[in-house]
Amino acid sequence: MKKIDSTKRYEMLKERMGNGDMDRRSFFGLLGAAGMYAGVSGGIMTAMAQQARAAGTELYFEGWGGVVSEALRKHAFNPYQEATGNKVVDSTFGGEAEVLTKIKAAGNTDGHNILHSSGVSWYKRWVDAGYGSELNLANIPNVENVMDAIIAPFKAITPNSLSAIPYDYGTTGIAYNTKHVSAEKAKELGANLLLDKELKGKIGAWGGDWANRAWYGALQSNQDPNNIEDWDAVWDKARENRDLVLKYWSSGAELMDLLAKEEIYVTEAWSGRVAALQAQGHPIAYMDPPNGLAWMESMFVLKGSPMAEAEELLNFMLDPATAIAVAEGQKYPTSLDPNKVEMTDTIKALPAYDPTGKLDKLVFRDPVVWNEVEKAQSKQWNRVSKGG
Amino acid sequence: MPSNDQSIDKRPWLLLSPSLVAITLLVVIPMAFILVYSFYENLDLAVDKVAFQFGNWSEVATDGYYHTAIWKTLRLSVIVTVLAAVLGYIPAYFIAMTKFRDKWLLLLLLILPFWISFIIRTLSWIHIFGNQGALNGLFQMLGLTDAPLSLMYNEFTVIVGFIHVFLPYMILNIYVSLEGIDGNLEPAARTLGATPWQAFREVTLPLSLPGLAAGCLLVFVLTGGSYVTPLILGGPSDFLFGNLIYDAIVTELNWPMGATLSFTLLLLLGLVVVVYSRLMGLNQLSKAFK
């Protein structure tokens, strides 16, 4: 049985309304019904569902929600379940720090198997914290099709084995509403578009990741993000941005909602989410400023997971047909090498797509540099974001 | 003849023992763990060292960042409590005094929102106050505005979100208190020459104060301990002390500081209860339910 939490149910309804699949009256009716269902069904139904799922091996997956998780569910998890009889129980997290907090509190990884992990920085953190598994790549033959360039940073951290398979990549660039911001202005200002005083109260920003804000602060203070020397200048720019911000968004669904409803005209944004908005017909453009932030996401398998089933799932997900379908759904290019696997026109048109398979035009975070300063700078960001 | 037996009656303690055991296991012991954790030292993200040091407490005591959060929390809690008291008294009075035969239906309507997830109830305000929300739609349909008004993500929406969620607690407390008042008292005051307003002000209102006070205490403490509502409905400057706890534990993975902040919040809200008990007398709370 597919597990859907209240937030996901809300996101699904909201997305359908955003797509024009239902009118406002129906939306509110269903929203109320969904809410009542969530309230009433919490106890007994959950227990019954758990009993029903007990038949096959369960793999607990946590991801980013919204269109990304929907694509994975539709094109990867459902077919995998049908093919193998195993179950993938997927849910949405607020971020990997939240999962690490839960695991630390519980003292074990029960109920957590595979994470849609963001970036090499988090790969290093999970491994350093002792939660890394050892994947048997012989059970994942489709890994041969994955770009060498995207695997290399992971192998640099764990040369003898992998705990995760890179699955997709994207950029965090700048999205802007073309009705209110011209392409010329966006190009001229670049990262400084987020500091445009004319747009005060119409600017959004991602509040959930200190490093993202710091990266843009570095760009705005003319520093190399992977070699920041003046942190005060970075946070001064973050303060300048904060005073213009309407809302720090905390999820992809919230980002899309704010842009679609024109609550904000400009924000830094995840490339795939903007592509999803464009596909829905919203007048949102996207640009990667020079030295814009690129990232790669992996499917991280936590220590203690049922490895054979997890490897089977990863191999299934890396099958070219599955990986391409997921990529088209979530709007992020697949980690498969375009020199080995023929990509569709839809994939080729996605933001951040690299036809060379080398990824040398994209700038990623150096995990060693960024993880080293995280304790001090993440605390600083929390203060800056709240007026400090 | 009065009894000379001076031995202590143990029956109340026996009757209370299940509750005391539950409170000890579920509140006192966990809080003791949190207190102990507050003296630990955070070395790196999610890496703590067992220690007995006062660094975290010293930081909370001396850093203005935390004091600002405390001030904002107390201020917002007072605003929400006062508004909830004013807005809650009217429906509570109506439900208590109505001659409507099926009064239970009104009470059912009051608790109906609890069937819906708190998160969904909070998110629903985005579809009311948002750019494309019901209110802006109405304004534009009536020709009052050409462009959507920016109504979301500020202190006002946070207050609305809080009142929406906590108002039933206030209404129920006041209602229970009003329901317990002898129905002959107000007519008696009227026969003695009091106007309806005087009868309410000098008879009903004072007698319902224990319920009002209990509701106020509940709403104040619940607001003071919240963090989700400002996260969803607030802008960058709308945060409460609970948001700092979330930051410390979830985003900074600094549990010792999170424990220190949690215990600080417990002390602050506990202090409010103590001050309340000195001013009002805690026995007033029990009167609300008599």
Interface residues (C-beta under 8 A of the other chain):
Chain A: S6 T7 Y10 R24 F27 F28 L31 G32 A34 G35 M36 A38 G39 V40 G94 G95 A97 E98 L100 T101 K104 R125 A129 G201 G207 G208 W210 R242 V245 L246 K247 Y248 S250 D257 K261 E262 E263 E374 K375 S378 K379 N382 R383 S385 K386 G387 G388
Chain B: N42 D44 L45 A46 Y65 T68 A69 F114 W115 I116 S117 I119 I120 R121 L123 S124 I126 H127 G130 N131 Q132 A134 P148 S150 M152 Y153 L231 G235 P236 S237 F239 N243 L244 D247 I249 V250 T251 E252 L253 N254 W255
